[in-house]
Amino acid sequence: MNDIQRKELISTSWELHSIVEQSYLRLNAAKGDAGWLEKQRILLADMALHLLQTSLAPGDIELEKLKNNLHAILTISDQFLPHAGLMQATAKLYEGN
């Protein structure tokens, strides 16, 4: 993939990000409410777009951004997969810093 293609995909991802973020902000649900998991699904999509942007940015991948993206995705996903030990994995992301 060349830098032009990367920049086009990142530009498109910002358009998607805007739509996803607006959907997230429209949902008025707090933890424990019926709509909470739906709000978390949308937040997970938002974080996935940030991961796409980090991974496709031209040049070397920014490892701190990658760690932060993965931390957010694992933290949100833990609600959906509580048996998977995702929170333990998030701690390992920052070991050795």
NUMIDO-510876 format. One record per atom (N, C-alpha, C): residue number from 1; atom name; x, z, y. Coordinates in steps of 0.1 Angstrom, whole numbers, plus 5000, padded with zeros to 4 digits. Last residue first. Layout:
BEGIN
<n=NUM, atom=CA, px=X, pz=Z, py=Y>
...
This chain:
BEGIN
<n=97, atom=N, px=5081, pz=5303, py=4995>
<n=97, atom=CA, px=5083, pz=5299, py=5009>
<n=97, atom=C, px=5091, pz=5309, py=5016>
<n=96, atom=N, px=5076, pz=5311, py=4969>
<n=96, atom=CA, px=5089, pz=5305, py=4972>
<n=96, atom=C, px=5091, pz=5300, py=4986>
<n=95, atom=N, px=5042, pz=5303, py=4968>
<n=95, atom=CA, px=5053, pz=5310, py=4962>
<n=95, atom=C, px=5066, pz=5303, py=4966>
<n=94, atom=N, px=5020, pz=5289, py=4975>
<n=94, atom=CA, px=5028, pz=5294, py=4986>
<n=94, atom=C, px=5040, pz=5303, py=4981>
<n=93, atom=N, px=5006, pz=5282, py=4953>
<n=93, atom=CA, px=5010, pz=5271, py=4962>
<n=93, atom=C, px=5020, pz=5276, py=4972>
<n=92, atom=N, px=4999, pz=5305, py=4939>
<n=92, atom=CA, px=5011, pz=5298, py=4935>
<n=92, atom=C, px=5016, pz=5287, py=4945>
<n=91, atom=N, px=4974, pz=5310, py=4950>
<n=91, atom=CA, px=4985, pz=5319, py=4953>
<n=91, atom=C, px=4999, pz=5313, py=4950>
<n=90, atom=N, px=4959, pz=5290, py=4939>
<n=90, atom=CA, px=4961, pz=5290, py=4953>
<n=90, atom=C, px=4973, pz=5299, py=4957>
<n=89, atom=N, px=4957, pz=5299, py=4912>
<n=89, atom=CA, px=4965, pz=5287, py=4915>
<n=89, atom=C, px=4968, pz=5286, py=4930>
<n=88, atom=N, px=4940, pz=5320, py=4915>
<n=88, atom=CA, px=4953, pz=5323, py=4911>
<n=88, atom=C, px=4962, pz=5311, py=4914>
<n=87, atom=N, px=4917, pz=5306, py=4921>
<n=87, atom=CA, px=4923, pz=5315, py=4932>
<n=87, atom=C, px=4937, pz=5319, py=4928>
<n=86, atom=N, px=4910, pz=5293, py=4897>
<n=86, atom=CA, px=4916, pz=5285, py=4908>
<n=86, atom=C, px=4922, pz=5294, py=4919>
<n=85, atom=N, px=4901, pz=5300, py=4872>
<n=85, atom=CA, px=4913, pz=5307, py=4877>
<n=85, atom=C, px=4919, pz=5300, py=4889>
<n=84, atom=N, px=4878, pz=5291, py=4860>
<n=84, atom=CA, px=4890, pz=5282, py=4860>
<n=84, atom=C, px=4902, pz=5289, py=4866>
<n=83, atom=N, px=4854, pz=5304, py=4864>
<n=83, atom=CA, px=4861, pz=5307, py=4851>
<n=83, atom=C, px=4875, pz=5300, py=4851>
<n=82, atom=N, px=4841, pz=5293, py=4886>
<n=82, atom=CA, px=4847, pz=5306, py=4887>
<n=82, atom=C, px=4856, pz=5310, py=4875>
<n=81, atom=N, px=4835, pz=5267, py=4899>
<n=81, atom=CA, px=4842, pz=5268, py=4886>
<n=81, atom=C, px=4849, pz=5282, py=4886>
<n=80, atom=N, px=4823, pz=5270, py=4923>
<n=80, atom=CA, px=4816, pz=5261, py=4913>
<n=80, atom=C, px=4823, pz=5263, py=4899>
<n=79, atom=N, px=4840, pz=5286, py=4937>
<n=79, atom=CA, px=4826, pz=5290, py=4936>
<n=79, atom=C, px=4819, pz=5282, py=4926>
<n=78, atom=N, px=4864, pz=5272, py=4937>
<n=78, atom=CA, px=4863, pz=5284, py=4928>
<n=78, atom=C, px=4848, pz=5289, py=4927>
<n=77, atom=N, px=4862, pz=5252, py=4956>
<n=77, atom=CA, px=4859, pz=5249, py=4942>
<n=77, atom=C, px=4857, pz=5261, py=4933>
<n=76, atom=N, px=4873, pz=5266, py=4978>
<n=76, atom=CA, px=4859, pz=5262, py=4978>
<n=76, atom=C, px=4854, pz=5259, py=4964>
<n=75, atom=N, px=4900, pz=5269, py=4969>
<n=75, atom=CA, px=4892, pz=5280, py=4973>
<n=75, atom=C, px=4877, pz=5277, py=4973>
<n=74, atom=N, px=4908, pz=5242, py=4965>
<n=74, atom=CA, px=4907, pz=5252, py=4953>
<n=74, atom=C, px=4899, pz=5264, py=4957>
<n=73, atom=N, px=4907, pz=5232, py=4991>
<n=73, atom=CA, px=4899, pz=5226, py=4980>
<n=73, atom=C, px=4897, pz=5236, py=4968>
<n=72, atom=N, px=4925, pz=5249, py=5005>
<n=72, atom=CA, px=4911, pz=5249, py=5009>
<n=72, atom=C, px=4902, pz=5243, py=4997>
<n=71, atom=N, px=4949, pz=5243, py=4990>
<n=71, atom=CA, px=4944, pz=5257, py=4991>
<n=71, atom=C, px=4929, pz=5257, py=4995>
<n=70, atom=N, px=4952, pz=5216, py=4996>
<n=70, atom=CA, px=4949, pz=5220, py=4982>
<n=70, atom=C, px=4943, pz=5234, py=4982>
<n=69, atom=N, px=4957, pz=5217, py=5024>
<n=69, atom=CA, px=4946, pz=5210, py=5019>
<n=69, atom=C, px=4942, pz=5214, py=5005>
<n=68, atom=N, px=4980, pz=5233, py=5024>
<n=68, atom=CA, px=4968, pz=5238, py=5030>
<n=68, atom=C, px=4956, pz=5231, py=5026>
<n=67, atom=N, px=4998, pz=5216, py=5010>
<n=67, atom=CA, px=4995, pz=5229, py=5005>
<n=67, atom=C, px=4982, pz=5234, py=5011>
<n=66, atom=N, px=4998, pz=5194, py=5028>
<n=66, atom=CA, px=4993, pz=5192, py=5014>
<n=66, atom=C, px=4989, pz=5206, py=5008>
<n=65, atom=N, px=5009, pz=5206, py=5050>
<n=65, atom=CA, px=4996, pz=5201, py=5051>
<n=65, atom=C, px=4990, pz=5199, py=5037>
<n=64, atom=N, px=5035, pz=5211, py=5039>
<n=64, atom=CA, px=5026, pz=5222, py=5044>
<n=64, atom=C, px=5012, pz=5218, py=5045>
<n=63, atom=N, px=5044, pz=5185, py=5034>
<n=63, atom=CA, px=5041, pz=5194, py=5023>
<n=63, atom=C, px=5033, pz=5206, py=5027>
<n=62, atom=N, px=5036, pz=5154, py=5043>
<n=62, atom=CA, px=5038, pz=5167, py=5050>
<n=62, atom=C, px=5034, pz=5178, py=5040>
<n=61, atom=N, px=5052, pz=5127, py=5029>
<n=61, atom=CA, px=5041, pz=5135, py=5029>
<n=61, atom=C, px=5045, pz=5149, py=5035>
<n=60, atom=N, px=5069, pz=5103, py=5050>
<n=60, atom=CA, px=5069, pz=5113, py=5040>
<n=60, atom=C, px=5057, pz=5122, py=5041>
<n=59, atom=N, px=5049, pz=5075, py=5062>
<n=59, atom=CA, px=5061, pz=5083, py=5061>
<n=59, atom=C, px=5060, pz=5093, py=5050>
<n=58, atom=N, px=5014, pz=5075, py=5069>
<n=58, atom=CA, px=5027, pz=5068, py=5068>
<n=58, atom=C, px=5038, pz=5078, py=5068>
<n=57, atom=N, px=4990, pz=5093, py=5050>
<n=57, atom=CA, px=4997, pz=5092, py=5063>
<n=57, atom=C, px=5011, pz=5085, py=5060>
<n=56, atom=N, px=4978, pz=5098, py=5026>
<n=56, atom=CA, px=4980, pz=5084, py=5030>
<n=56, atom=C, px=4987, pz=5082, py=5043>
<n=55, atom=N, px=4976, pz=5126, py=5023>
<n=55, atom=CA, px=4983, pz=5118, py=5013>
<n=55, atom=C, px=4986, pz=5104, py=5017>
<n=54, atom=N, px=4961, pz=5133, py=5046>
<n=54, atom=CA, px=4974, pz=5138, py=5044>
<n=54, atom=C, px=4982, pz=5130, py=5034>
<n=53, atom=N, px=4937, pz=5120, py=5041>
<n=53, atom=CA, px=4944, pz=5117, py=5053>
<n=53, atom=C, px=4959, pz=5122, py=5051>
<n=52, atom=N, px=4929, pz=5132, py=5017>
<n=52, atom=CA, px=4931, pz=5118, py=5017>
<n=52, atom=C, px=4940, pz=5114, py=5029>
<n=51, atom=N, px=4925, pz=5158, py=5026>
<n=51, atom=CA, px=4936, pz=5155, py=5016>
<n=51, atom=C, px=4939, pz=5140, py=5016>
<n=50, atom=N, px=4903, pz=5154, py=5043>
<n=50, atom=CA, px=4916, pz=5158, py=5049>
<n=50, atom=C, px=4928, pz=5156, py=5039>
<n=49, atom=N, px=4885, pz=5147, py=5023>
<n=49, atom=CA, px=4889, pz=5137, py=5033>
<n=49, atom=C, px=4902, pz=5141, py=5040>
<n=48, atom=N, px=4883, pz=5172, py=5011>
<n=48, atom=CA, px=4888, pz=5161, py=5003>
<n=48, atom=C, px=4892, pz=5149, py=5013>
<n=47, atom=N, px=4870, pz=5186, py=5031>
<n=47, atom=CA, px=4884, pz=5190, py=5027>
<n=47, atom=C, px=4891, pz=5179, py=5019>
<n=46, atom=N, px=4845, pz=5174, py=5030>
<n=46, atom=CA, px=4853, pz=5174, py=5042>
<n=46, atom=C, px=4868, pz=5177, py=5039>
<n=45, atom=N, px=4837, pz=5181, py=5004>
<n=45, atom=CA, px=4839, pz=5167, py=5008>
<n=45, atom=C, px=4847, pz=5166, py=5020>
<n=44, atom=N, px=4835, pz=5209, py=5008>
<n=44, atom=CA, px=4845, pz=5204, py=4999>
<n=44, atom=C, px=4847, pz=5189, py=5001>
<n=43, atom=N, px=4813, pz=5209, py=5026>
<n=43, atom=CA, px=4826, pz=5214, py=5031>
<n=43, atom=C, px=4837, pz=5209, py=5021>
<n=42, atom=N, px=4794, pz=5201, py=5008>
<n=42, atom=CA, px=4797, pz=5193, py=5020>
<n=42, atom=C, px=4811, pz=5196, py=5025>
<n=41, atom=N, px=4794, pz=5223, py=4991>
<n=41, atom=CA, px=4796, pz=5209, py=4986>
<n=41, atom=C, px=4801, pz=5200, py=4997>
<n=40, atom=N, px=4786, pz=5243, py=5009>
<n=40, atom=CA, px=4799, pz=5243, py=5003>
<n=40, atom=C, px=4803, pz=5230, py=4997>
<n=39, atom=N, px=4759, pz=5236, py=5013>
<n=39, atom=CA, px=4768, pz=5236, py=5024>
<n=39, atom=C, px=4783, pz=5236, py=5019>
<n=38, atom=N, px=4750, pz=5240, py=4987>
<n=38, atom=CA, px=4750, pz=5226, py=4992>
<n=38, atom=C, px=4759, pz=5225, py=5004>
<n=37, atom=N, px=4753, pz=5268, py=4985>
<n=37, atom=CA, px=4761, pz=5259, py=4977>
<n=37, atom=C, px=4761, pz=5244, py=4981>
<n=36, atom=N, px=4734, pz=5276, py=5005>
<n=36, atom=CA, px=4748, pz=5279, py=5006>
<n=36, atom=C, px=4757, pz=5269, py=4998>
<n=35, atom=N, px=4706, pz=5275, py=5004>
<n=35, atom=CA, px=4714, pz=5263, py=5008>
<n=35, atom=C, px=4729, pz=5264, py=5008>
<n=34, atom=N, px=4698, pz=5301, py=4997>
<n=34, atom=CA, px=4696, pz=5290, py=4988>
<n=34, atom=C, px=4704, pz=5277, py=4991>
<n=33, atom=N, px=4724, pz=5325, py=5006>
<n=33, atom=CA, px=4712, pz=5317, py=5009>
<n=33, atom=C, px=4710, pz=5306, py=4999>
<n=32, atom=N, px=4749, pz=5334, py=5000>
<n=32, atom=CA, px=4738, pz=5340, py=4994>
<n=32, atom=C, px=4725, pz=5333, py=4996>
<n=31, atom=N, px=4762, pz=5327, py=5032>
<n=31, atom=CA, px=4765, pz=5330, py=5018>
<n=31, atom=C, px=4753, pz=5338, py=5012>
<n=30, atom=N, px=4738, pz=5308, py=5051>
<n=30, atom=CA, px=4748, pz=5318, py=5050>
<n=30, atom=C, px=4750, pz=5321, py=5035>
<n=29, atom=N, px=4729, pz=5278, py=5066>
<n=29, atom=CA, px=4728, pz=5286, py=5054>
<n=29, atom=C, px=4740, pz=5296, py=5054>
<n=28, atom=N, px=4720, pz=5253, py=5081>
<n=28, atom=CA, px=4720, pz=5267, py=5085>
<n=28, atom=C, px=4718, pz=5276, py=5073>
<n=27, atom=N, px=4734, pz=5222, py=5084>
<n=27, atom=CA, px=4729, pz=5232, py=5074>
<n=27, atom=C, px=4731, pz=5246, py=5079>
<n=26, atom=N, px=4747, pz=5209, py=5105>
<n=26, atom=CA, px=4732, pz=5210, py=5105>
<n=26, atom=C, px=4726, pz=5220, py=5095>
<n=25, atom=N, px=4773, pz=5210, py=5098>
<n=25, atom=CA, px=4769, pz=5218, py=5109>
<n=25, atom=C, px=4754, pz=5219, py=5110>
<n=24, atom=N, px=4774, pz=5191, py=5077>
<n=24, atom=CA, px=4778, pz=5205, py=5074>
<n=24, atom=C, px=4772, pz=5214, py=5086>
<n=23, atom=N, px=4768, pz=5168, py=5090>
<n=23, atom=CA, px=4759, pz=5173, py=5080>
<n=23, atom=C, px=4761, pz=5188, py=5077>
<n=22, atom=N, px=4790, pz=5166, py=5106>
<n=22, atom=CA, px=4777, pz=5167, py=5112>
<n=22, atom=C, px=4767, pz=5173, py=5102>
<n=21, atom=N, px=4810, pz=5162, py=5086>
<n=21, atom=CA, px=4810, pz=5174, py=5095>
<n=21, atom=C, px=4797, pz=5176, py=5102>
<n=20, atom=N, px=4802, pz=5137, py=5076>
<n=20, atom=CA, px=4802, pz=5148, py=5068>
<n=20, atom=C, px=4802, pz=5161, py=5076>
<n=19, atom=N, px=4806, pz=5121, py=5099>
<n=19, atom=CA, px=4793, pz=5122, py=5093>
<n=19, atom=C, px=4792, pz=5134, py=5084>
<n=18, atom=N, px=4834, pz=5125, py=5104>
<n=18, atom=CA, px=4824, pz=5128, py=5114>
<n=18, atom=C, px=4810, pz=5130, py=5108>
<n=17, atom=N, px=4845, pz=5115, py=5080>
<n=17, atom=CA, px=4846, pz=5129, py=5083>
<n=17, atom=C, px=4836, pz=5133, py=5094>
<n=16, atom=N, px=4840, pz=5088, py=5083>
<n=16, atom=CA, px=4833, pz=5095, py=5072>
<n=16, atom=C, px=4834, pz=5110, py=5075>
<n=15, atom=N, px=4858, pz=5083, py=5104>
<n=15, atom=CA, px=4844, pz=5080, py=5105>
<n=15, atom=C, px=4836, pz=5088, py=5095>
<n=14, atom=N, px=4882, pz=5091, py=5091>
<n=14, atom=CA, px=4877, pz=5098, py=5103>
<n=14, atom=C, px=4863, pz=5096, py=5106>
<n=13, atom=N, px=4884, pz=5071, py=5072>
<n=13, atom=CA, px=4881, pz=5085, py=5067>
<n=13, atom=C, px=4877, pz=5093, py=5079>
<n=12, atom=N, px=4890, pz=5049, py=5087>
<n=12, atom=CA, px=4877, pz=5049, py=5080>
<n=12, atom=C, px=4874, pz=5064, py=5076>
<n=11, atom=N, px=4916, pz=5056, py=5093>
<n=11, atom=CA, px=4906, pz=5054, py=5104>
<n=11, atom=C, px=4892, pz=5055, py=5098>
<n=10, atom=N, px=4928, pz=5056, py=5068>
<n=10, atom=CA, px=4927, pz=5069, py=5076>
<n=10, atom=C, px=4917, pz=5068, py=5087>
<n=9, atom=N, px=4926, pz=5029, py=5062>
<n=9, atom=CA, px=4919, pz=5039, py=5054>
<n=9, atom=C, px=4917, pz=5052, py=5061>
<n=8, atom=N, px=4942, pz=5019, py=5083>
<n=8, atom=CA, px=4928, pz=5015, py=5082>
<n=8, atom=C, px=4920, pz=5025, py=5074>
<n=7, atom=N, px=4967, pz=5030, py=5076>
<n=7, atom=CA, px=4961, pz=5033, py=5089>
<n=7, atom=C, px=4946, pz=5030, py=5089>
<n=6, atom=N, px=4971, pz=5017, py=5051>
<n=6, atom=CA, px=4970, pz=5032, py=5052>
<n=6, atom=C, px=4963, pz=5036, py=5065>
<n=5, atom=N, px=4974, pz=4991, py=5059>
<n=5, atom=CA, px=4963, pz=4995, py=5050>
<n=5, atom=C, px=4960, pz=5010, py=5051>
<n=4, atom=N, px=4997, pz=4993, py=5074>
<n=4, atom=CA, px=4985, pz=4988, py=5080>
<n=4, atom=C, px=4973, pz=4993, py=5072>
<n=3, atom=N, px=5016, pz=5002, py=5055>
<n=3, atom=CA, px=5012, pz=5011, py=5066>
<n=3, atom=C, px=4999, pz=5006, py=5073>
<n=2, atom=N, px=5006, pz=4991, py=5022>
<n=2, atom=CA, px=5014, pz=4991, py=5034>
<n=2, atom=C, px=5009, pz=5000, py=5045>
<n=1, atom=N, px=5009, pz=5000, py=4988>
<n=1, atom=CA, px=5000, pz=5000, py=5000>
<n=1, atom=C, px=5009, pz=5000, py=5012>
